[in-house]
Amino acid sequence: MDDEEVTKILSNDALRSILLDPKMQQVMEECASDGGGAGKLRYYMMHDDFGPKLRVLMNAGLLKVA
């Protein structure tokens, strides 16, 4: 990701808010860990608070499911 892409992402208030949210950072770390992975992502995708935010990141191309 180059500087221009980072600037574009951070200029989007919704994306910046999600990415800088400490709780969302913890969720993303859990989902990225070897121990949690897909099961954690499934859990958080159904969560009332985190699911919509994860979908925003997916729609922006910042979160991909393998």
C-alpha positions, 0 to 999 in steps of 0.5 A, a space after each residue: 500500500 503506498 502513501 497515496 492509498 493510505 492518505 485516501 483511506 485516512 481521509 475517509 472519516 468512517 474508515 479512519 474511525 473504525 481503524 483507530 478504534 482500540 476495540 476494533 483493533 483488538 477484534 482484527 488482531 484476534 481474527 488475524 491470529 493463528 488461534 482464532 482465525 475464521 471462527 472468531 471472524 464468523 463470531 464478530 461478523 454476527 456481532 451487533 457492533 462489530 459486524 457492520 464495521 467489519 463489513 465496511 472494511 470489507 467493502 473498502 477492500 481493507 479486510 479480505 477473507 481467504 
